[in-house]
């Protein structure tokens, strides 16, 4: 597949999979404001009304007042529209905020006036902790436009709201995005709303899905505010992404005819397994086998004297070769790195693997050594796929982990461009990026995956899919989704998150794959 066709193939995004950066959202908002409607409510009125509906659903039959935090900008205007509607419906609202000022945006100023006219009153502080209980807290302090540290009194209000929500076990609904969270990067300020629910507007935001975002946003619901679909095209030049979803690649999964034989399903090679690290190689090879590769070859760097296996007693179908003979096998795809080590032998093996004439997956120690071969990997004629965690990504870019985590999307895209590779930057909300700049955020997975061997399983899954003929972008998106979703299935079955093993994920991934083809 040519690089130019990647976006065409994967960019047929379902509406609910669309991801817009802050600048993209602003572009769509501007288009909506410039498009005359037939007596349509303003965007703020629509946002406030949607929030009021959600507030009612979360409040249920509880009679206690709703605490609403009101910020100085349009997010605060949304909150006041919500409060006005709730009061008109008989709900008691305790609204905490500052009076409108000359800096208050016009729509927000109008919302202030309507709120006051309806009998509302802004309080300068949250009532004392035991004054009375609340049924719900609504965060309307700051939206996606926050670009400076939070100051008094807002930081104190956020800390108090988080404390009340946790102490009294009441829901905390964030309007558009939890105040203090960056909508593009998922980086949270030192003080940030910890929401149980987030109602986000127009489209989903990257910062809700990656980095620290999922920790702070709780359950996310997207409300498009009835924006005409054609207006989303205005954001096309603002680095739009998408959520990794089976609708994007399920049709490309390997299919088997009734008279298929093992040669039709390709041959996957896995290379690594230095002494004391053969388990990583076995996990990767087993994953490729359970993903459907017709034949799986494994090559360990150690000799028989140092513990290199000649057979896998749990999966005797795997064929073992020494690293030199592996090149003679009819490989359709090659994965290098699980347990590879960083010895001189490891370097020589990696240098040789970069000449492989087919899709090449590099993980673990292969990534740590890759900076020595930047030019060679960048000029490969066949696809290269890299699967770094943040530490390995920092090595690939010659920086530190903090710099990676403050802009995970940017880091993944930078690696993809520098190494002419398809990349997944692993972590909470893994980022998938391609050499042409396309990117996706993966929604599956859970903290139970923070255990040894999980990355080796991912290497095996993607190598197995590539061996069966999947194009690199689709194979990587499918592998990352399956990997995380399999872990989610295990947790739902009570097999995690504590004690979840990589071996358990392999079998769950196989079941999921078979449910999709």
N, C-alpha and C positions, 0 to 999 in steps of 0.2 A: 504493500500500500504506500502510495506517495504521501509525503508530509502534507501536501496541500489538501488531500482528501480526508484527513483525519477529522477536521472540523465539520466537513459536510456529512460524514458518517455518524459522528457522535453528537452533533449539535442540533439534532431534531429533538430538542429538550421538551419533555412534558412541562406544562406550566408550573406544576408544583415542584419541579426540579431546578427551576431557574434561580441563579444566584447573581445578585447585583451588588457591586461595590457602592460605597457612599456616593461617589461621583456619578455612578450610573443611576442611582435612585434620584439624585437631584435633577438629572437630565429628564427623567420620566415625569417627575413632579412639575418641572417647568413646562413640559409639553402639555400636561393635563391642565395646568392653569391657563395656558394660552389657547386651549381648545374650548370654544363656547359650548355649553351644555343646555339642554332644555329644562330649565328650572332645577338642575341637579344641585344638591347641597355641596358646599365647599369641601375640599379634602379634609379640612379640620373637623367639620361637622360629621363627615362620614367616619373619620377615625374615632371621634368621640362617641358616636352612636354604636360603633362596633365594640368599643371598649365597654360601654354600658351593658350591652348584651352579655358579654363575657363575664362582667362583674356580677350580674344577676345570676348567671349559671353557677358561678363559683360560690356565691353567697348562700344560695339555696333558701331554706326556710329560717335561717338564723336571724334573729331580730336585732343583733348588736349592730352598732354603727359601722360604716365603711370609712376607713382612714385613707384619704387621698392626698398624696404629696404633689405639690404644684410647683413646677419650675418656672424660670423667667422667660422661656421662649415658647416655640410652637408646641413642644412636647407638653408644657404646662397648659397651653391652650386646649390641646386634646383632652387633658385631664379635667379641665373646667367644663368643657362641653359634656363630658361623661357625668360629672357631678351634677350639673343642671338637670340632665335627663333623669338621673337616678332620684333626685329630690322630687321631681314632678311625678315620679312613679311611687312616691311614698317612702323612699329609703332615707334613713338618717345618715348624713355625710359629715365627717369631720375633715375639713380641708385645711391643710397646712401649707402656707406659702407667703410670699411677699407681694405687696401691692404692685399693680402695673406701673411701669415707669416710662419715660420717653423712649427708652431703648427697647421696650416690648414691641414685637412685630405686630403689624396691624390686625391680622386675624386673631392673634392671641389677645390683643387688647379688646377686641369685640367680644371674645369669649369671656373675658373678665367682666365686662359690662353686663352681659346677659346673665352671668352667674349672680352678680350682685342684685340685679333687677328681679331675679327669681327668689330672692331672700337669702342667698348664700352669704357666708362670712368666712374670710380667710383668717386663720389663726397663725400667730408668729412662731409657735412652738407645738410640738407633739404633746398632748396632755400627759400628765404624770402616769407612770407605768400602770398603776392600779386604779386610776380614775374610773375606767370602765374597760371592758373587753371590746375588741373589734371583731367583726365577722370576716373582714377582708382588708388587705392593704393594697392600694394601687400606687405604683411608682410612675409619676408623670413629671419627674424632675428634668432629666436631660435625655435627648434622643441621640441620633447618629451624628449630630453636629458637634458634640463635645470634643474639643481639641486642646483642653488645658486642664491642669490638676483641679480637683474639686476643692472648694474653699468653704469657709463658714458662711451660713449655717448648714449648707447642704450635706457636708460630710457627716455632721452629727446626726442629721435626720436619717441618713442612710444607715448608719450604725444602729440607731434606735429602731428603725423599721425591721432590719434584719433580726435584731434581738427579740422584738415582739413576735415576729413570725415564727421564730424557732421556739420561743418560750411557750407561746399559747397554741402552737401547732395550727396556725391559720394560713390560708393561701396568700401569696404575695404576687400580684399581677403586674408585670412590667409592660408599659406602653411602648411598643416598637422595639426597644432594646433595654436591658437593665442599665440603669444610670451608672456610669463609670466604666462600661465595657466598650472597647473599640469595635465598631461595626465591620471594619475591614480585616483586622488581624486576630480578634479574639483575645487581645491582651487586656487584662483588667487592672484598673488603678488600685492603689493600696486600699481604698475604700470603694466598694462596689455593691450595688444591690444584688442580693442572692435571691432570685425569683424562683417561685415554684411553677409559674406559668409566664410565658411571654407571648403577647399578641403583636406580631410584627406586620408592618404595612407595605403594600405594593409588591414586594418580593422578599424572599429569604435573603439574609445577609451572611457573608462568609464568617464574620466574627461570632455568629451564634452557633457555628458548627465545628469550629476548630480551636485548638489551643485551650485557653481557659474558658471559652464561651460556654460549652455544654455544662460546665460546673456551675455557672451563674444564671443560666437562662431557664432551666427547668423544661417543662413541656412547651414546645413552640407551636403556635398556630399562625398561618399566613393568611392575611386578609388583603386582597388586591385592591380594595376600595373602588371596585368597578372601573378600574382604569381600562380604556379600550386596548385590546391586544396589540393593535398596530403601533401604539406609543412606545412599547418596549423596544422596538427597533431603534429608538433614539439613543439607547444605552449601548448600542453595539460597539462603539469605539471606546468604551470605558472598561475594558478588561473583564467582560462578563464571564462567569463560570457556570457550573451546574453541579447539582448533587449527583453523585454516582448512583445510578439506579438501573436495575435489570432491563428496563424498557430501552435503555441505550445500547445494550449489547447482547441481550438474550437470543435474538435472532441469528447472531453470529456464532453461537456455541457449536462445537463439533457435532455433526449429525452422522449417524451410521446407517448404511444401507443393509438390507437383509442378508446380503452375501459378503459383508465386510470381513476382512481378516486383519490380523495384528499389524501387518505392514501398512494398512490404510490409516491406522491410528498413530503412526509416527513413532519415533524413537527419541527418548529423552536421556540426556547425559547429565550426571551430577558429579562435580569434582570438588574435593576438599578433604575433610577427615584426616588432618594431621594427627600424630600420636596424641592420645588422651582426648581427642575431639571427634572421634568417629561417630558419636551419637548424633551430632549435627548433620552429618552426611546421610545417615540412615533415615532421619526424619524427613529430609528433603526428598530422598529417593522414594520413600513410602508415599509421600504426598503426590509426587508425579504419577506413581502407579495408580493411586486411588482417584486421581483426577481423570484417568482414562488413557494415558499414554500406552500405546501397544507394547512397547518394550522400554525398559528402564535399565540403564547402565550406570553403575556407580564406581568411581575411582578414588581410592584413599591414598594419601601421600605416604603414610607409614607402610612399613614392610610387615610381613607376617610375624617377624620377631618382635616388632614394636606394637603389635596388637591390631593391625589392620585386618578387617574382616575379609573372608573369602566367600561367605554366605551370610545372609540375614535369616536366622532361624524363624523369625516371625513372618518374614516375607521372602520366602525362597525364590519367588519369581524374579527378584532383582538380580541382574547379572553383574558380577564384579570384574573390573579390569584394572590393571595398573595405569597410571596417568598417561604413559606413552602409548600403550595399546588402545586407550580410549579413543584416540583420534582416528583409529582404523575402523571403529564401529560406525554403522550407517546412521549418524545422529541427525535428527531434524531440528533439535534445539539443545543448547548447552547451558547449564547453570553452574556457576563457579563461586565459591566463597564459604559455604557452610563448614566451619571447622578447618579452614584453609591454613591458618597460621600466618606468620609474617617472616618466615625464614627466607634464606636465599633460594631454597627450592621452591617456596611459595611464589616468590617473585618470578622465577623462571617459568613456572607453570602458568601464571597469569599472562605473562608476555606471549606465551605460545597460544593461549586460549583466545587472545584478542585477534588472532589470525583465523579463527574459526569461520567457516563460510555458511553462516546461518544465524538465527536469532540467538543472542547471548544475554543471559541474566547474570548480573554481578551483585553479590551481597557480602555482608560481614567483612572479613579480612580482605577480600578482593577490593572492597571500596576503600579501605584504609591505605592500600598499596597503589590505588589507581592514579593518584596525583603524579606518580612517576611516569605515567603512560598517557597523559592528557591528550597529546597530539595523536598518538596511535589510535586511541579509542574514538576520538572525534572524527577520524577519517575512515572508520569502518564502513564498508559498503552495505553491510547487513545491519538489522536493527539491534541496538544495545538497550538493555533495560536495567536500571539501577534502583535498588530498594533500600536506601539509607534510613537509619534512625537519626535523630537530631545531632548526635555526636559525630556520626559518620558524615552527615551533611556538612557539619562545620569543617571537618577535615577536607572534604572535596572542594570547599570554597575558600579554604585558608582563613577561617574566622573562628568564632567561638559559639558555643551553644546558645548563649543569650541572644546573640545577633540573629541566629536562625529562628528562635522561637518568637521574636518580636515581629517577624514577617514571614510566616511559614509559606504562604503562597508565593511571595517574591523569591524566597530561597529555593523552592522546588523548581520554579520556572528558570531561575538563574542556572541551576545545575543542569537542567535539560538543555539549555542553550549552550552552555560551556562545553558539555560533553557530547552534544548531538545525540541525546538519549531520551528515552521514555523513563520517567522518574516517579517513584512514590516516596514521598517524605512521610515516614511512619509516625504514629502518635495519635493522640485524641483528635479525630477528624483528619485522617490521613489525606495528604494532598497528592493528587496525580497530575503530572504535567507532561506535555509533549514538546518536541523540539520546535513546533510551530507556534508555541505560546498558549495553546489550549490548556485548560485546567478544570479539575473536578475535585469536590470534597466528598470523602466517603463517610456515610452516616452509620455504618455498622461497627460492632465491636464494643468491648467493655473492659473494665479494669482487670478482670481475670486474665487478660492476655499479657499482663506484666509478669511473665514467667519465662524461664529458659526454653529455647527451641521454637518459639512462635515464629520468629523471622525465618527460620529454616523451613518451616512448613509453607510459608508464603512463597519462598523461592521455589519449592517443589511444585506448588500449584500452578504458578505462572509458567514454569518451564514445561509442565505437562500440557497445558493449554496451547502453548506455542508449538510444541511438538506435533499437535494434532491439526495445526494449520491456521489457528486464529491469528489475526493481524495483531501487531504489538499493542496498540492503544486499547483495543477491545480486550485482549488477553489480560492486560494489566488491570483494567477497570474490573473485569469479571473476577480475577483472582483476589483482588483486595476486598471486594464486596463479599465474596464467598468466605474468605478467611474470617472476616469480622462477624458475618451472619452466623457462621458455624459456631463461633464462640458464644454468640447470643443464644443460640438453640441449647447449647450445653448448660448455660446458666439458668435458662428457663426450666430445664429438666432437673435442676438441683445439683448439677455437677460443678458449680462454681458460684461466685467468682473465686472464692478461696480454694486453692488446690486444683484449679483447672490446669490440665496438662496439654501440651502441644499434641501429643498422640491422640487425645480425645477429639481434638479439633479436626484432625484428618478425616476421621470417619463421619463426623457431622457434615463436613464440607462435601464429602461424596454424596450423602443423602440429598443435600440441597441442590447440588449440580444435577442429579438425576430428576429432581422435581422441576427443573427449569427447561431441560432439553425436550 
